[in-house]
Amino acid sequence: MKVKIDVFSGFLGAGKTTLIKKLINESFYKEKVVVIENEFGEIGIDGSILKTSNIEVKEINAGCICCSIAGDFKKAVKEVIDKYRPVRIIIEPSGVAKLSEILSACSSAELKGLIEVDMVITVIDVLKYDMYIKNFGEFYKNQIMNAKTVVLSRTQKINSDKLLSIKENISSLNNRAFVVTTPWDKLSGQKISELNDKKSVQNEVNLIKRASGSLGLRASAGHKGNDVFQTISFETPKAFSSKLLKNYLDKANENKAYGTILRAKGIVQVENEEWIQFDYVPGEFEMRKTAPDYSGRLCVIGVDLNKENIKRLFSL
């Protein structure tokens, strides 16, 4: 069986080591895990921090991991597999490494038969995002564009409008990646690790794709349900008023400028840092408390939906 490889990328000081410790303690504690730690310098600091979690750490010092790709990195991976026989290897490159080059090394002929890349996470400090994207664009964008999941750190320290702006900017660089906007302390390590499997997340949330018959309607002759009905989905870090959510949807339902809304569902943050799961059909609104998710999500299904108007309705 091939060894799973997880790569945790992120610029200097973004919080990679803290996130790795969280996932090890909360998600991978039953697995045999080894961390390959690359410090940009001669003295390993983060490696010492990780060793307190009783995890084996293999350090590559005195240079960026992507500058040592031809030798030290591949050698370190092989040594770790031979010596420890791990289920999972976590790679934490220095903050100035190019993620694309690390992934290229993982797919090299020497390692291809030994490993398979599982999670590819980039950690972004939202407080420094604008400065880093401006001054270190090549390295910074490379880490975002090649990630499967982008985890935002320190999101509790900025307002929701700024957070939404950063999230949209990241999505413009990589629209395939999950963007975690919820503060880490509100999420389990298991929740974050599961984001690697897009299918499982979609199945878990099940934000609607019902057949037209389940809505009590029939598609016109010669048309499939997908030709008649539309689904619009959003991700948002915005916190809503639980009382106003129904009003938003009722307003849209009464105004043809939004199209005809037949159903809406979502998992969103509301007041007092609580989270709810809601379900709406015209005239009925149900909600219940739920666990925090990686980001708020809404889904609207209907006929002739106007995406921009609906987006503005929720101020997204």
Residue pairs with C-beta under 8 A, 6 or more apart in sequence:
2 113
2 114
2 115
2 116
3 81
3 86
3 87
3 88
3 89
3 114
3 115
3 116
4 87
4 88
4 89
4 115
4 116
4 118
5 77
5 88
5 89
5 91
5 106
5 115
5 116
5 117
5 118
6 88
6 89
6 90
6 91
6 117
6 118
6 119
6 120
6 121
7 91
7 93
7 99
7 102
7 103
7 106
7 117
7 119
7 120
7 121
8 16
8 19
8 20
8 90
8 91
8 92
8 93
8 119
8 121
8 123
9 16
9 93
9 97
9 99
9 102
9 120
9 121
9 122
9 123
9 143
9 146
9 147
10 16
10 95
10 121
10 122
10 123
10 124
10 125
10 143
11 95
11 96
11 124
11 125
11 128
11 132
11 136
11 139
11 140
11 143
12 94
12 95
12 96
13 95
13 125
13 128
14 95
14 123
14 124
14 125
14 128
14 153
15 123
15 125
15 153
15 154
16 46
16 92
16 95
16 123
17 46
17 49
17 50
17 92
18 153
18 184
19 121
19 123
19 151
19 153
19 184
19 192
20 35
20 50
20 90
20 92
21 49
21 50
21 53
22 184
22 189
22 192
23 189
23 192
23 193
24 33
24 50
24 53
24 55
24 90
24 189
25 53
25 189
26 188
26 189
26 190
27 188
27 189
27 190
27 192
27 193
28 88
28 189
28 193
31 86
31 87
31 88
32 84
32 85
32 86
32 87
32 88
33 55
33 56
33 86
33 87
33 88
33 89
33 90
34 55
34 56
34 57
34 58
34 80
34 84
34 86
34 88
34 89
34 90
35 47
35 50
35 55
35 56
35 57
35 58
35 89
35 90
35 91
35 92
36 57
36 58
36 59
36 60
36 73
36 76
36 77
36 80
36 89
36 90
36 91
36 92
37 44
37 46
37 47
37 50
37 57
37 58
37 59
37 60
37 92
38 59
38 60
38 61
38 64
38 65
38 68
38 73
38 91
38 92
38 93
38 94
38 97
39 45
39 46
39 47
39 59
39 60
39 61
39 94
40 63
40 64
40 94
40 95
40 96
41 61
41 62
42 61
42 62
43 61
44 59
44 61
46 92
47 57
47 59
50 57
51 57
56 80
56 84
56 86
58 76
58 79
58 80
60 68
60 72
60 73
60 76
63 72
64 93
64 94
64 96
64 97
65 72
65 73
65 91
65 93
65 94
65 97
65 102
66 93
66 97
66 98
66 101
66 102
66 105
69 101
69 102
69 104
69 105
73 102
73 105
74 105
74 108
74 110
74 111
77 89
77 111
77 114
77 115
78 110
78 111
78 114
80 86
80 89
81 89
81 114
81 115
88 118
89 115
91 102
93 99
93 102
96 139
97 139
98 139
98 142
98 143
99 120
99 122
99 142
99 143
99 145
99 146
99 147
100 142
100 145
100 146
103 117
103 120
103 146
105 111
106 115
106 117
107 117
118 196
119 148
119 149
119 193
119 196
120 146
120 147
120 148
120 149
120 196
121 147
121 148
121 149
121 150
121 151
121 192
122 143
122 144
122 146
122 147
122 149
122 150
122 151
122 177
123 150
123 151
123 152
123 153
124 144
124 150
124 151
124 152
124 153
124 166
124 170
125 132
125 153
125 154
126 152
126 153
126 154
126 155
126 157
126 158
126 162
126 163
126 166
127 154
127 157
127 158
129 166
129 169
132 140
133 140
133 141
133 169
141 173
144 150
144 170
144 173
144 174
144 177
145 173
145 174
146 174
147 174
147 177
148 176
148 177
148 178
148 195
148 196
149 177
149 178
149 179
149 180
149 192
149 195
149 196
150 170
150 174
150 177
150 178
150 179
150 180
151 180
151 184
151 192
152 163
152 166
152 167
152 179
152 180
152 181
153 184
155 163
155 181
155 182
155 183
155 237
156 183
158 166
160 237
160 238
160 239
163 181
163 237
164 236
164 237
164 238
164 316
167 179
167 181
167 235
167 236
167 237
167 295
170 177
170 179
171 177
171 179
178 195
178 198
178 201
178 294
178 295
179 235
179 294
179 295
180 187
180 192
180 195
180 294
180 295
181 235
181 237
181 294
181 295
181 296
182 237
182 269
182 292
182 293
182 294
182 295
184 192
186 273
186 292
187 292
187 293
187 294
191 291
191 293
191 294
192 294
194 200
194 201
194 204
195 201
195 294
205 267
205 293
205 297
207 233
207 265
207 266
207 297
207 298
207 299
208 231
208 263
208 265
208 299
208 301
209 231
209 301
210 263
210 301
211 225
212 218
212 219
212 225
212 228
212 229
213 225
215 229
215 262
215 263
215 301
217 262
219 225
219 227
219 228
219 229
220 228
228 303
229 262
229 301
229 302
229 303
230 259
230 301
230 302
230 303
230 304
230 305
231 299
231 300
231 301
232 299
232 300
232 301
232 305
232 307
232 310
233 297
233 298
233 299
233 300
234 297
234 298
234 299
234 311
234 314
234 316
235 295
235 296
235 297
236 268
236 295
236 296
236 297
236 298
236 314
236 316
237 269
237 295
237 296
238 268
238 269
238 296
238 314
238 315
238 316
239 268
239 269
239 270
239 271
239 273
239 296
240 268
240 269
240 270
240 296
240 314
241 270
241 271
242 270
242 271
242 276
242 287
245 268
245 270
245 278
245 280
245 285
245 287
246 280
246 285
248 313
248 314
249 261
249 264
249 280
249 285
251 313
252 258
252 261
252 309
252 310
252 313
253 260
253 261
253 282
257 306
257 309
258 305
258 306
258 309
258 310
258 313
259 302
259 303
259 304
259 305
259 306
259 309
259 310
260 302
260 303
260 304
260 305
261 280
261 282
261 300
261 301
261 302
261 305
262 281
262 282
262 301
262 302
262 303
263 279
263 280
263 281
263 300
263 301
263 302
264 278
264 279
264 280
264 298
264 299
264 300
264 301
265 277
265 278
265 279
265 280
265 298
265 299
266 277
266 278
266 296
266 297
266 298
266 299
267 275
267 276
267 277
267 290
267 293
267 296
267 297
268 275
268 276
268 278
268 296
268 297
268 298
269 275
269 292
269 296
270 276
274 289
275 289
275 290
275 291
275 292
275 293
276 287
276 288
276 289
276 290
277 287
277 288
277 290
278 285
278 286
278 287
279 285
279 286
279 287
280 286
298 314
300 310
